[in-house]
């Protein structure tokens, strides 16, 4: 078993150097809790909007241990 080192901001002395979060830890936290990404893109010419695109996405993990809320296993 490996031991984890304490994170730099949990120590009492002042911080020196850059502070970073490993990508694996960031992905683990995002997938465990979920994240919503949303944005709008408007293409306009001479201040006249021509095209509007909206993006709304939910990123999250799925657990096989939690049953689907649909009786037949899902809408697909």
OpenMM code with the backbone's topology and positions (N, CA, C; nanometers):
from openmm import Vec3, app, unit

residues = "UNK UNK UNK UNK UNK UNK UNK UNK UNK UNK UNK UNK UNK UNK UNK UNK UNK UNK UNK UNK UNK UNK UNK UNK UNK UNK UNK UNK UNK UNK UNK UNK UNK UNK UNK UNK UNK UNK UNK UNK UNK UNK UNK UNK UNK UNK UNK UNK UNK UNK UNK UNK UNK UNK UNK UNK UNK UNK UNK UNK UNK UNK UNK UNK UNK UNK UNK UNK UNK UNK UNK UNK UNK UNK UNK UNK".split()
positions = [
    Vec3(0.0844, -0.1173, 0.0000),
    Vec3(0.0000, 0.0000, 0.0000),
    Vec3(0.0891, 0.1239, 0.0000),
    Vec3(0.0572, 0.2197, -0.0823),
    Vec3(0.1364, 0.3420, -0.0882),
    Vec3(0.0757, 0.4461, 0.0038),
    Vec3(0.1608, 0.5313, 0.0561),
    Vec3(0.1127, 0.6397, 0.1411),
    Vec3(0.1026, 0.7653, 0.0576),
    Vec3(0.0001, 0.8429, 0.0852),
    Vec3(-0.0198, 0.9669, 0.0117),
    Vec3(0.0456, 1.0808, 0.0877),
    Vec3(0.1122, 1.1672, 0.0140),
    Vec3(0.1725, 1.2846, 0.0752),
    Vec3(0.0646, 1.3902, 0.0975),
    Vec3(0.0785, 1.4713, 0.2018),
    Vec3(-0.0218, 1.5751, 0.2242),
    Vec3(-0.0180, 1.6781, 0.1111),
    Vec3(-0.1328, 1.7352, 0.0834),
    Vec3(-0.1384, 1.8381, -0.0201),
    Vec3(-0.0656, 1.9624, 0.0291),
    Vec3(-0.0030, 2.0405, -0.0605),
    Vec3(0.0798, 2.1534, -0.0168),
    Vec3(0.0038, 2.2592, 0.0617),
    Vec3(-0.1272, 2.2800, 0.0341),
    Vec3(-0.1984, 2.3860, 0.1029),
    Vec3(-0.2455, 2.3446, 0.2417),
    Vec3(-0.2206, 2.2186, 0.2840),
    Vec3(-0.2617, 2.1737, 0.4162),
    Vec3(-0.1502, 2.1918, 0.5189),
    Vec3(-0.0363, 2.2418, 0.4762),
    Vec3(0.0758, 2.2582, 0.5681),
    Vec3(0.0777, 2.3999, 0.6249),
    Vec3(0.1280, 2.4159, 0.7490),
    Vec3(0.1223, 2.5472, 0.8139),
    Vec3(0.2193, 2.6503, 0.7562),
    Vec3(0.3310, 2.6096, 0.6971),
    Vec3(0.4276, 2.7077, 0.6477),
    Vec3(0.3810, 2.7697, 0.5162),
    Vec3(0.4354, 2.8857, 0.4809),
    Vec3(0.3955, 2.9522, 0.3562),
    Vec3(0.4307, 2.8680, 0.2345),
    Vec3(0.3522, 2.8823, 0.1312),
    Vec3(0.3725, 2.8052, 0.0095),
    Vec3(0.4844, 2.8640, -0.0749),
    Vec3(0.5595, 2.7762, -0.1388),
    Vec3(0.6625, 2.8190, -0.2324),
    Vec3(0.6484, 2.7370, -0.3589),
    Vec3(0.6609, 2.7998, -0.4719),
    Vec3(0.6512, 2.7289, -0.5986),
    Vec3(0.5067, 2.7124, -0.6422),
    Vec3(0.4884, 2.6550, -0.7588),
    Vec3(0.3527, 2.6386, -0.8119),
    Vec3(0.2750, 2.5289, -0.7398),
    Vec3(0.1449, 2.5475, -0.7307),
    Vec3(0.0562, 2.4479, -0.6717),
    Vec3(-0.0262, 2.3898, -0.7849),
    Vec3(-0.0350, 2.2593, -0.7909),
    Vec3(-0.1132, 2.1964, -0.8958),
    Vec3(-0.1909, 2.0786, -0.8428),
    Vec3(-0.2904, 2.0398, -0.9178),
    Vec3(-0.3709, 1.9226, -0.8860),
    Vec3(-0.3459, 1.8221, -0.9967),
    Vec3(-0.3098, 1.6997, -0.9624),
    Vec3(-0.2885, 1.5993, -1.0670),
    Vec3(-0.4155, 1.5786, -1.1491),
    Vec3(-0.3986, 1.5564, -1.2777),
    Vec3(-0.5118, 1.5402, -1.3681),
    Vec3(-0.6002, 1.4233, -1.3273),
    Vec3(-0.5406, 1.3163, -1.2762),
    Vec3(-0.6187, 1.1997, -1.2344),
    Vec3(-0.7112, 1.2370, -1.1185),
    Vec3(-0.6618, 1.3126, -1.0221),
    Vec3(-0.7460, 1.3546, -0.9099),
    Vec3(-0.8573, 1.4476, -0.9558),
    Vec3(-0.8262, 1.5367, -1.0494),
    Vec3(-0.9276, 1.6275, -1.1012),
    Vec3(-1.0371, 1.5508, -1.1755),
    Vec3(-0.9991, 1.4571, -1.2611),
    Vec3(-1.0982, 1.3763, -1.3327),
    Vec3(-1.1811, 1.2913, -1.2370),
    Vec3(-1.1181, 1.2360, -1.1348),
    Vec3(-1.1901, 1.1553, -1.0368),
    Vec3(-1.2968, 1.2386, -0.9659),
    Vec3(-1.2609, 1.3589, -0.9261),
    Vec3(-1.3570, 1.4450, -0.8570),
    Vec3(-1.4691, 1.4899, -0.9504),
    Vec3(-1.4355, 1.5238, -1.0753),
    Vec3(-1.5373, 1.5682, -1.1709),
    Vec3(-1.6348, 1.4559, -1.2011),
    Vec3(-1.5835, 1.3349, -1.2262),
    Vec3(-1.6716, 1.2238, -1.2595),
    Vec3(-1.7509, 1.1751, -1.1389),
    Vec3(-1.6972, 1.1896, -1.0186),
    Vec3(-1.7697, 1.1463, -0.8993),
    Vec3(-1.8868, 1.2396, -0.8686),
    Vec3(-1.8678, 1.3685, -0.8902),
    Vec3(-1.9730, 1.4640, -0.8564),
    Vec3(-2.0517, 1.5093, -0.9781),
    Vec3(-1.9904, 1.5074, -1.0953),
    Vec3(-2.0554, 1.5529, -1.2168),
    Vec3(-2.0285, 1.7005, -1.2410),
    Vec3(-2.0372, 1.7396, -1.3659),
    Vec3(-2.0154, 1.8792, -1.4026),
    Vec3(-2.1056, 1.9110, -1.5214),
    Vec3(-2.1562, 2.0320, -1.5243),
    Vec3(-2.2407, 2.0776, -1.6344),
    Vec3(-2.1615, 2.1799, -1.7148),
    Vec3(-2.1578, 2.1589, -1.8460),
    Vec3(-2.0916, 2.2518, -1.9368),
    Vec3(-2.2001, 2.3144, -2.0229),
    Vec3(-2.2041, 2.4455, -2.0262),
    Vec3(-2.3031, 2.5120, -2.1106),
    Vec3(-2.2411, 2.6358, -2.1732),
    Vec3(-2.2881, 2.6667, -2.2923),
    Vec3(-2.2362, 2.7833, -2.3615),
    Vec3(-2.3238, 2.8201, -2.4790),
    Vec3(-2.3082, 2.9414, -2.5258),
    Vec3(-2.3829, 2.9920, -2.6404),
    Vec3(-2.2844, 3.0503, -2.7399),
    Vec3(-2.3127, 3.0301, -2.8665),
    Vec3(-2.2327, 3.0867, -2.9746),
    Vec3(-2.3283, 3.1553, -3.0704),
    Vec3(-2.3035, 3.2832, -3.0954),
    Vec3(-2.3877, 3.3597, -3.1868),
    Vec3(-2.2996, 3.4105, -3.2998),
    Vec3(-2.3383, 3.3780, -3.4214),
    Vec3(-2.2682, 3.4276, -3.5402),
    Vec3(-2.3491, 3.5439, -3.5950),
    Vec3(-2.2849, 3.6608, -3.6027),
    Vec3(-2.3555, 3.7805, -3.6464),
    Vec3(-2.2715, 3.8560, -3.7492),
    Vec3(-2.3396, 3.9238, -3.8380),
    Vec3(-2.2755, 4.0118, -3.9356),
    Vec3(-2.3411, 4.1484, -3.9218),
    Vec3(-2.2592, 4.2503, -3.9023),
    Vec3(-2.3065, 4.3884, -3.8855),
    Vec3(-2.4094, 4.3971, -3.7731),
    Vec3(-2.3799, 4.3333, -3.6615),
    Vec3(-2.4671, 4.3318, -3.5427),
    Vec3(-2.6051, 4.2730, -3.5687),
    Vec3(-2.6162, 4.1893, -3.6720),
    Vec3(-2.7406, 4.1174, -3.6993),
    Vec3(-2.7144, 3.9695, -3.6718),
    Vec3(-2.7725, 3.9141, -3.5657),
    Vec3(-2.7492, 3.7733, -3.5358),
    Vec3(-2.8092, 3.6836, -3.6430),
    Vec3(-2.7264, 3.5942, -3.6978),
    Vec3(-2.7715, 3.5041, -3.8024),
    Vec3(-2.7920, 3.3620, -3.7517),
    Vec3(-2.6992, 3.3135, -3.6696),
    Vec3(-2.7049, 3.1759, -3.6204),
    Vec3(-2.6757, 3.1773, -3.4712),
    Vec3(-2.7546, 3.1013, -3.3960),
    Vec3(-2.7301, 3.0866, -3.2525),
    Vec3(-2.7223, 2.9384, -3.2204),
    Vec3(-2.6127, 2.8987, -3.1573),
    Vec3(-2.5933, 2.7604, -3.1143),
    Vec3(-2.5851, 2.7581, -2.9622),
    Vec3(-2.6582, 2.6667, -2.9012),
    Vec3(-2.6524, 2.6495, -2.7560),
    Vec3(-2.6016, 2.5101, -2.7251),
    Vec3(-2.5124, 2.5019, -2.6277),
    Vec3(-2.4557, 2.3742, -2.5858),
    Vec3(-2.4824, 2.3558, -2.4375),
    Vec3(-2.5416, 2.2424, -2.4034),
    Vec3(-2.5628, 2.2059, -2.2638),
    Vec3(-2.5257, 2.0585, -2.2514),
    Vec3(-2.4252, 2.0286, -2.1707),
    Vec3(-2.3800, 1.8902, -2.1562),
    Vec3(-2.3586, 1.8593, -2.0088),
    Vec3(-2.3912, 1.7371, -1.9708),
    Vec3(-2.3690, 1.6887, -1.8354),
    Vec3(-2.2665, 1.5771, -1.8420),
    Vec3(-2.1568, 1.5929, -1.7700),
    Vec3(-2.0531, 1.4902, -1.7634),
    Vec3(-2.0564, 1.4284, -1.6245),
    Vec3(-2.0743, 1.2978, -1.6193),
    Vec3(-2.0824, 1.2288, -1.4918),
    Vec3(-2.0510, 1.0820, -1.5134),
    Vec3(-2.0225, 1.0117, -1.4075),
    Vec3(-1.9976, 0.8688, -1.4175),
    Vec3(-2.1273, 0.7925, -1.3915),
    Vec3(-2.1289, 0.6677, -1.4339),
    Vec3(-2.2459, 0.5822, -1.4164),
    Vec3(-2.2032, 0.4601, -1.3361),
    Vec3(-2.2820, 0.4255, -1.2370),
    Vec3(-2.2529, 0.3093, -1.1547),
    Vec3(-2.3486, 0.1966, -1.1906),
    Vec3(-2.2971, 0.0779, -1.2115),
    Vec3(-2.3816, -0.0371, -1.2416),
    Vec3(-2.4584, -0.0847, -1.1189),
    Vec3(-2.4146, -0.0454, -1.0006),
    Vec3(-2.4802, -0.0900, -0.8782),
    Vec3(-2.6111, -0.0163, -0.8533),
    Vec3(-2.6307, 0.0982, -0.9162),
    Vec3(-2.7531, 0.1741, -0.8985),
    Vec3(-2.8477, 0.1387, -1.0119),
    Vec3(-2.9643, 0.0864, -0.9832),
    Vec3(-3.0558, 0.0456, -1.0911),
    Vec3(-3.1119, 0.1655, -1.1656),
    Vec3(-3.1510, 0.1434, -1.2910),
    Vec3(-3.2114, 0.2473, -1.3722),
    Vec3(-3.3503, 0.2802, -1.3183),
    Vec3(-3.3931, 0.4057, -1.3276),
    Vec3(-3.5263, 0.4403, -1.2762),
    Vec3(-3.6391, 0.3919, -1.3657),
    Vec3(-3.6092, 0.3401, -1.4869),
    Vec3(-3.7116, 0.2920, -1.5773),
    Vec3(-3.7288, 0.1420, -1.5607),
    Vec3(-3.8508, 0.0941, -1.5718),
    Vec3(-3.8789, -0.0479, -1.5524),
    Vec3(-3.8173, -0.1360, -1.6619),
    Vec3(-3.8108, -0.0848, -1.7850),
    Vec3(-3.7582, -0.1651, -1.8949),
    Vec3(-3.6090, -0.1432, -1.9183),
    Vec3(-3.5401, -0.0733, -1.8306),
    Vec3(-3.3962, -0.0537, -1.8414),
    Vec3(-3.3556, 0.0768, -1.9049),
    Vec3(-3.4469, 0.1547, -1.9572),
    Vec3(-3.4112, 0.2845, -2.0108),
    Vec3(-3.4886, 0.3204, -2.1362),
    Vec3(-3.4764, 0.4474, -2.1748),
    Vec3(-3.5521, 0.4948, -2.2884),
    Vec3(-3.4937, 0.4526, -2.4235),
    Vec3(-3.3746, 0.3992, -2.4266),
    Vec3(-3.3128, 0.3628, -2.5553),
    Vec3(-3.3420, 0.2208, -2.5935),
] * unit.nanometer
topology = app.Topology()
chain = topology.addChain("A")
for resn in residues:
    res = topology.addResidue(resn, chain)
    for name in ("N", "CA", "C"):
        topology.addAtom(name, app.Element.getBySymbol(name[0]), res)
